[in-house]
Amino acid sequence: MTITRRNVLLGATAAAALAPIASRAQTPEVVIGVTYPMSGSSAQIGVDAQHAYATATDIINNKHDFDLPLAKDAGLPGLGGAKIRLVFADHQGDPQKGRAEAERLIMQEKVCAIIGSYQSSVAVTISQTCERYQVPFVSADNSSPSLHTRGLKFFFRAAPHDEMFTKAMFDFYEALKKKGTRIETLALFHEDTIFGTDSANAQLKLANALGYKVVADIKYRSNSPSLSAEVQQLKSANADVLMPSSYTTDGIMLVKTMAELGYKPKAIVAQAAGFSEKALYDAVGDKLEGVITRGSFSLDLAAKRPMVGKINDMFKAKSGKDLNDNTSREFMGLIVLADAINRAKATDGEKIRAALAATEIPGEQTIMPWKRVKFDEMGQNNDADPVLLQYIGGKFVTISPPQGAVAEAVWPMK
């Protein structure tokens, strides 16, 4: 028997609280929960996410001449033109706070789905909570591969994960080697949450399979007050490529410490995160000419798909900056979720889940360089092709894969 949310709030048993929340009355608006770090060291990520979701909401709720799902109608035609309304929650980068905020969004705000959440460690607890209540969770910008392998029915991720990103990095190395570039040794540098750990595991696995020597594999404490000892180890290892997996604050400290200790890597190929954020380049960009980062998004695509530039202009008017790896995935995640809700013609969790599972959006109807959005049985889109971007002259240019590149890679770094 289905247990309503009112029953739970009135004190139903713990077992009953785990039963599906299957029915929600249709209303003139569709309420979606959005949870991000809105305070603490990653607060800017939350601010940027708000702008990304506000841009997507504008496109969904109003008429626009873009070749995107829902852009040409005002609201959700499958629900009589209902508009979406977002409710934001601050998880503060804390997995347990994320769990509590997800439950509050479901139980009190009556959201029909949740999207988030930047830190993969927080996505773990949010997605588990959503699974308990049978409410879909769209992982917009979490990249840890293990997130989609836990057997959750209500978890969906349209963007690539770090195994996909890492393969793109090694494909790039292999292409350079065929042209005569010497790349033999790697140094892995990663923070100690699920993001850094999963990233390093994927990198180590591919390095071993392809015959690269990992001369340093350094795990550090996230938000550490000092990275001097770790950078000394990196300097001593002197690898051909430094591969950091760090959020923004840690990334800034890493680059500053490298400068203080005179460590100048031959090349840096980063697992995005902090190395895709404007705040990092505002702080230490003068020390990062030629740094390479993986990404999901390339503004270069605007040359082939003009709507990409126009949507970037909409986002920039709100935020004062261009779309990047994180904000583009957030924008696209909400478009994908709203499209599924529209096709479900309901705000029932199971119906939205079924619609998400049936999603098939051609790459041309996204702002991303992806083949399409189509989820496998684990809720992962395997057709989200990554790109590699290089920071040259104060902006990012696409250098890989060859079919999307607009410039040759500068190697080694300047």
Secondary structure in CASP SS format (residue, H / E / C, confidence):
PFRMAT SS
TARGET T0000
AUTHOR 0000-0000-0000
METHOD secondary structure of the structure
MODEL  1
M C 1.00
T C 1.00
I C 1.00
T C 1.00
R H 1.00
R H 1.00
N H 1.00
V H 1.00
L H 1.00
L C 1.00
G C 1.00
A C 1.00
T C 1.00
A H 1.00
A H 1.00
A H 1.00
A H 1.00
L C 1.00
A C 1.00
P C 1.00
I C 1.00
A C 1.00
S C 1.00
R C 1.00
A C 1.00
Q C 1.00
T C 1.00
P C 1.00
E E 1.00
V E 1.00
V E 1.00
I E 1.00
G E 1.00
V E 1.00
T E 1.00
Y E 1.00
P C 1.00
M C 1.00
S C 1.00
G C 1.00
S C 1.00
S C 1.00
A H 1.00
Q H 1.00
I H 1.00
G H 1.00
V H 1.00
D H 1.00
A H 1.00
Q H 1.00
H H 1.00
A H 1.00
Y H 1.00
A H 1.00
T H 1.00
A H 1.00
T H 1.00
D H 1.00
I H 1.00
I H 1.00
N H 1.00
N C 1.00
K C 1.00
H C 1.00
D C 1.00
F C 1.00
D C 1.00
L C 1.00
P C 1.00
L C 1.00
A C 1.00
K C 1.00
D C 1.00
A C 1.00
G C 1.00
L E 1.00
P H 1.00
G H 1.00
L H 1.00
G C 1.00
G C 1.00
A E 1.00
K E 1.00
I E 1.00
R E 1.00
L E 1.00
V E 1.00
F E 1.00
A E 1.00
D E 1.00
H C 1.00
Q C 1.00
G C 1.00
D C 1.00
P H 1.00
Q H 1.00
K H 1.00
G H 1.00
R H 1.00
A H 1.00
E H 1.00
A H 1.00
E H 1.00
R H 1.00
L H 1.00
I H 1.00
M H 1.00
Q C 1.00
E C 1.00
K C 1.00
V C 1.00
C C 1.00
A E 1.00
I E 1.00
I E 1.00
G E 1.00
S C 1.00
Y C 1.00
Q C 1.00
S H 1.00
S H 1.00
V H 1.00
A H 1.00
V H 1.00
T H 1.00
I H 1.00
S H 1.00
Q H 1.00
T H 1.00
C H 1.00
E H 1.00
R H 1.00
Y H 1.00
Q C 1.00
V C 1.00
P C 1.00
F E 1.00
V E 1.00
S E 1.00
A C 1.00
D C 1.00
N C 1.00
S C 1.00
S C 1.00
P H 1.00
S H 1.00
L H 1.00
H H 1.00
T H 1.00
R C 1.00
G C 1.00
L C 1.00
K C 1.00
F C 1.00
F E 1.00
F E 1.00
R E 1.00
A C 1.00
A C 1.00
P C 1.00
H C 1.00
D H 1.00
E H 1.00
M H 1.00
F H 1.00
T H 1.00
K H 1.00
A H 1.00
M H 1.00
F H 1.00
D H 1.00
F H 1.00
Y H 1.00
E H 1.00
A H 1.00
L H 1.00
K H 1.00
K H 1.00
K C 1.00
G C 1.00
T C 1.00
R C 1.00
I C 1.00
E C 1.00
T E 1.00
L E 1.00
A E 1.00
L E 1.00
F E 1.00
H E 1.00
E E 1.00
D C 1.00
T C 1.00
I H 1.00
F H 1.00
G H 1.00
T H 1.00
D H 1.00
S H 1.00
A H 1.00
N H 1.00
A H 1.00
Q H 1.00
L H 1.00
K H 1.00
L H 1.00
A H 1.00
N H 1.00
A H 1.00
L H 1.00
G C 1.00
Y C 1.00
K E 1.00
V E 1.00
V E 1.00
A E 1.00
D E 1.00
I E 1.00
K E 1.00
Y E 1.00
R C 1.00
S C 1.00
N C 1.00
S C 1.00
P C 1.00
S C 1.00
L C 1.00
S H 1.00
A H 1.00
E H 1.00
V H 1.00
Q H 1.00
Q H 1.00
L H 1.00
K H 1.00
S H 1.00
A H 1.00
N C 1.00
A C 1.00
D C 1.00
V E 1.00
L E 1.00
M E 1.00
P E 1.00
S E 1.00
S C 1.00
Y C 1.00
T H 1.00
T H 1.00
D H 1.00
G H 1.00
I H 1.00
M H 1.00
L H 1.00
V H 1.00
K H 1.00
T H 1.00
M H 1.00
A H 1.00
E H 1.00
L C 1.00
G C 1.00
Y C 1.00
K C 1.00
P C 1.00
K C 1.00
A C 1.00
I E 1.00
V E 1.00
A E 1.00
Q C 1.00
A C 1.00
A H 1.00
G H 1.00
F H 1.00
S H 1.00
E C 1.00
K H 1.00
A H 1.00
L H 1.00
Y H 1.00
D H 1.00
A H 1.00
V H 1.00
G H 1.00
D H 1.00
K H 1.00
L C 1.00
E C 1.00
G C 1.00
V C 1.00
I E 1.00
T E 1.00
R E 1.00
G E 1.00
S C 1.00
F C 1.00
S C 1.00
L H 1.00
D H 1.00
L H 1.00
A H 1.00
A H 1.00
K C 1.00
R C 1.00
P H 1.00
M H 1.00
V H 1.00
G H 1.00
K H 1.00
I H 1.00
N H 1.00
D H 1.00
M H 1.00
F H 1.00
K H 1.00
A H 1.00
K H 1.00
S H 1.00
G C 1.00
K C 1.00
D C 1.00
L C 1.00
N C 1.00
D H 1.00
N H 1.00
T H 1.00
S H 1.00
R H 1.00
E H 1.00
F H 1.00
M H 1.00
G H 1.00
L H 1.00
I H 1.00
V H 1.00
L H 1.00
A H 1.00
D H 1.00
A H 1.00
I H 1.00
N H 1.00
R H 1.00
A H 1.00
K C 1.00
A C 1.00
T C 1.00
D C 1.00
G H 1.00
E H 1.00
K H 1.00
I H 1.00
R H 1.00
A H 1.00
A H 1.00
L H 1.00
A H 1.00
A C 1.00
T C 1.00
E C 1.00
I E 1.00
P E 1.00
G H 1.00
E H 1.00
Q H 1.00
T C 1.00
I C 1.00
M C 1.00
P C 1.00
W C 1.00
K C 1.00
R E 1.00
V E 1.00
K C 1.00
F E 1.00
D C 1.00
E C 1.00
M C 1.00
G C 1.00
Q E 1.00
N E 1.00
N C 1.00
D C 1.00
A C 1.00
D C 1.00
P C 1.00
V E 1.00
L E 1.00
L E 1.00
Q E 1.00
Y E 1.00
I E 1.00
G C 1.00
G C 1.00
K E 1.00
F E 1.00
V E 1.00
T E 1.00
I E 1.00
S E 1.00
P C 1.00
P C 1.00
Q C 1.00
G C 1.00
A C 1.00
V C 1.00
A C 1.00
E C 1.00
A C 1.00
V C 1.00
W C 1.00
P C 1.00
M C 1.00
K C 1.00
END
